[in-house]
Amino acid sequence: MLKHARQGNILTVKLDGELDQDSATRVRQELDDLIADTRVKHLVLDMRDLTFMDSSGIGVVIGRYRTLAMRGGGVAVRGESPHVQRIMKLSGLYSILEEVR
């Protein structure tokens, strides 16, 4: 289960380990369950403990962005490792996401 906290319409979720083909389905489902509450408009993904992300992880992030954008919200990220930053830059994710420091 993902660690999470909600404050108003902002949901913060801590990701750890790897977000790859093996874990993407589980993480996607858990995130979808958490944002099923339509009061959630903004998702902050805390990536401080995320050690690896591949294209499956990119898909997870984009899907949640689309869901929240339809509600007038969005997705922000914080604490990305250099590897995860590189993947996100190459994929163009930073063009739709906010960085929170």
Secondary structure by P-SEA (a helix, b strand, c coil): cccccccccbbbbbbccccccccaaaaaaaaaaaaccccccbbbbbccccccccaaaaaaaaaaaaaaaaaccbbbbccccaaaaaaaaaacccccccccc
